[in-house]
Amino acid sequence: MNNIDKRVEEILAKMSLHEKIGQLNQPQTPLPEQTEKLKEMVRRGEIGSILMAVGATAGNDPQGDISVDFYNELQRIAVEESPSGIPLIFGRDVIHGHRTVLPIPLGMAASFNFDMIEKCYRDIAEEAMNDSIHWTFTPMLDLARDPRWGRIIEGAGEDPLVGASMAKAVVRGVQGDDLTARDSMLACAKHYVGYGAAEGGRDYHRAEISDYTLYNYYLPAFHAAVKAGAKTVMSSFNEISGEAVTSSRKYLTDILRGYLGFDGFVVSDYGCVEQLIPQGLADNRGDASRMALEAGLDMDMWDGCYHESLEKEVESGRLDIAVVDEAVRRVLRVKMMKGLFEHPYCDQHEIDRTEHLARARALARESVVLLKNEGNLLPLRKDTKIALIGPYVNERRSLLGSWTVDGKAEETPTLREEMAKVAGPNGGQILASSASGLSYEIAWMPYALIGCDVAVLAIGESWVVTGENKAVSNISIPEEQIALLKRAKMSGKKVVAVLFCGRPIALEGIAEYCDAILYAWHTGSEAAGAVTDLLYGDAVPSGKLPVTMPRLATHIPLYYNVTSSGRPVNCYYNQNAGNCYFDSIPTPYYPFGYGLSYTTFAYGDVRTEKDAIALDALKAGARFSFTFSLRNTGEYDAKETVQLYIHDPVAKMMRPLRELKAFEKVFVPKGEAVDVTLSVGYDELGYFLPDGSYTVERGKIEIYIGENCLTSQKAEICIL
Ligand code: BGC
């Protein structure tokens, strides 16, 4: 028994049942009139953690400033006045930033720069810990194939490797090397599991996921989070094929603990335990509590079910006290690992955020994706006369995105302010209009454009239509903004669209009116600065899509790692695509992995050291490596994310036509070439069978290397 376990057993032995159940109870920050009641509960040992949030969907409800004194006072009561003196753990949704806001996670994933993401999360952890927050409910690891789902913004898109890379980066960034440090928070991998598969993108709705799909697509990111040391996991709201995750021993214990090896504690999502009643699985709160705890759900967020019923469940003999003890052990262990017993209080200090903001800007620049650049319209010369038009010209709040709980709109520069800083001293001009698309604005636009060299349209979707419980059926931008775009194009001027969006949007009927498109997501505190850097060429775009951009919403689901139909028809890869739908072109507008630069890259032929390796040797660590030269053939120093996909043409189960298995973001100075090597081994060349066992099969594997998932540069290897 290690030291922590020993201490946990000593404490546990002295705790009453009432107190034990208290450790599993997580109420929300109370309204001012209920503060005294909460303090009394803390005093009696009835609370283990506080959810520092107001409202049911903290990502979209306004949250007040944090009072460190208030939380220190609650902690003092817990430590000094509660029966066992166990410190509280304070948790908050620090999803993609604290005071400094990073791009929405889907945008961050587009950077493919996971080292940078890790560093940015270290900054965020420092800021949040300095505001009493020990525990953040991030990373959100829900693979999503449906952009109608508002929460697609919070994840890393449609690919398991990108999801796993994000999981590792965020967990390491948040938790650091030393969990007890004053700049380290506990991470929480959520929402376990399958929440992103909600039917029709309708939030909270049912998911239908086979075990084959679960192991190959939905679990890898959680596995990566566990391997990176995530100490907590949040269970998800949804059912999977008739089973609610909240009361599922299969998902919460057998797979999470048994298969993935998780050894921390599980917290429910908001009100999940009580939700078992309307889900038709429990008759009352007592049954719901017992079922969830027995399934492996340790801490009950918000609904107070455990607090109200678990004591009775044990006393009546319906629930074994050993199950309660095990959950309490897990919670206490994590509190000790975090060092809360030694350092329960927040000792606030001044933080200089200059570097945090600089890193947030660098990440925002790398997150933006250049989708189109006809005639190399971008970058713009700094003396360009620009008509800057659209509802996002003077916008601050939407640039931060949903799930911005502590970032401040008033501290967020607008695009107009940032562009004026560059244009002013360089003889350029910004004629700005925050037109929203009203008919008189549209009619007057040609006048506004006279004397300008180019129109830059700052358009997109508001943060309010993204995030939790914000599904939309039409993934587009408002009609009025499309009208603005058309009018601008009809004026004969060149049109640059800067699209601030929280999700992939259907680009047919939009992209055709743009000469250039910068897909800027909601890129955080430094969004405007980053976009300005890119527009004027002070930075070169390098973002790549972590998710497919469909032409029309009616083509959803459309994702790249799809299996072959077996018929000579395939929408994504354009085999007889005309037969997919009679009435529209079903290929993606822009495929997974796609993104342009101001420069161009030439990929050299791929050289393989060995094209055949025995299965045993692979198992023992041998790898196939692929080397090629990457030449920057344009005028700008730039970064390119090189991608390696595999396809197993004959296997026991149907395998996807392409699967991303390796990537690297490489910097190449203009005119130069670098040799790049990507490799795959045992862990990349197999897949999971429906029972969860991993298999690598003998035979041929096709390898595709290039700039996005449609690359045709092919090699072939053989596993002997
Ligand atoms: C969301 C979680 C969040 C929790 C606490 C829930 O509604 O689904 O992602 O962490 O609220 O705010």
Residues whose N, C-alpha, C, O or C-beta is under 5 A from the ligand:
A	BS01	BGC	A53 A56 T57 A58 D93 F137 D269 Y270
